[in-house]
Amino acid sequence: MHLVKIGTYTAFGALNQRLLLFGISAGVGALMSNWLAKRLISRMSEHNFRAVVVGFMALSGAVMTWRQRETLLGLM
């Protein structure tokens, strides 16, 4: 099915060689990161996993707040 999609996109000019290479490299990167994450998570205790998840949530919240600081300060 995916080969049919690729063929259709190519036939209609929506997919060129550059975009195909981007897609292949993104796919390879996703495969490698999933493989690595699976290995790391399988060795982690449940407590450590939860700590890492909470840490990333706090970090992403801090980054989002920092990026919107001008909007937030404008509300005061």
VMD Tcl script that draws the C-alpha trace (Angstrom):
set ca {
  {0.00 0.00 0.00}
  {2.81 2.42 0.85}
  {4.49 1.70 -2.48}
  {1.25 2.62 -4.25}
  {1.16 5.91 -2.34}
  {4.77 6.67 -3.22}
  {4.09 5.87 -6.87}
  {0.99 8.06 -6.92}
  {2.73 11.00 -5.25}
  {5.63 10.68 -7.69}
  {3.35 10.45 -10.71}
  {1.52 13.62 -9.72}
  {4.75 15.48 -8.98}
  {4.22 15.76 -5.24}
  {7.26 13.61 -4.42}
  {10.70 14.23 -5.83}
  {14.05 12.62 -5.11}
  {14.95 15.17 -2.43}
  {11.73 14.60 -0.49}
  {12.14 10.84 -0.82}
  {15.63 11.06 0.69}
  {14.28 13.20 3.53}
  {11.59 10.59 4.19}
  {14.06 7.71 4.14}
  {16.43 9.50 6.51}
  {13.57 10.37 8.88}
  {12.44 6.74 8.82}
  {15.94 5.43 9.55}
  {16.28 7.94 12.39}
  {12.93 6.87 13.84}
  {13.88 3.19 13.67}
  {17.20 3.79 15.40}
  {15.69 5.95 18.15}
  {12.88 3.45 18.79}
  {15.39 0.62 19.04}
  {17.58 2.58 21.45}
  {14.63 3.73 23.57}
  {13.31 0.16 23.82}
  {16.68 -1.01 25.13}
  {16.95 1.84 27.63}
  {13.39 1.53 28.92}
  {13.62 -2.24 29.36}
  {16.58 -1.73 31.72}
  {14.91 1.04 33.72}
  {12.95 0.52 36.90}
  {9.39 1.79 37.02}
  {10.41 4.44 39.56}
  {13.22 5.75 37.33}
  {10.94 5.74 34.29}
  {8.35 7.83 36.12}
  {11.06 10.22 37.33}
  {12.33 10.70 33.76}
  {8.81 11.29 32.43}
  {8.03 13.83 35.15}
  {11.37 15.53 34.52}
  {10.68 15.88 30.80}
  {7.18 17.16 31.53}
  {8.57 19.82 33.87}
  {11.26 20.77 31.36}
  {8.79 21.07 28.49}
  {6.45 23.16 30.66}
  {9.33 25.48 31.57}
  {10.35 25.84 27.92}
  {6.76 26.58 26.82}
  {6.38 29.15 29.59}
  {9.70 30.78 28.69}
  {8.77 31.03 25.02}
  {5.46 32.71 25.91}
  {6.92 35.00 28.55}
  {6.10 38.20 26.65}
  {2.48 37.16 26.22}
  {2.22 36.12 29.86}
  {3.79 39.35 31.10}
  {1.43 41.34 28.88}
  {-1.53 39.85 30.73}
  {-0.41 41.39 34.03}
}
mol new
graphics top color blue
foreach p $ca { graphics top sphere $p radius 0.5 }
foreach p [lrange $ca 0 end-1] q [lrange $ca 1 end] { graphics top cylinder $p $q radius 0.2 }
display resetview
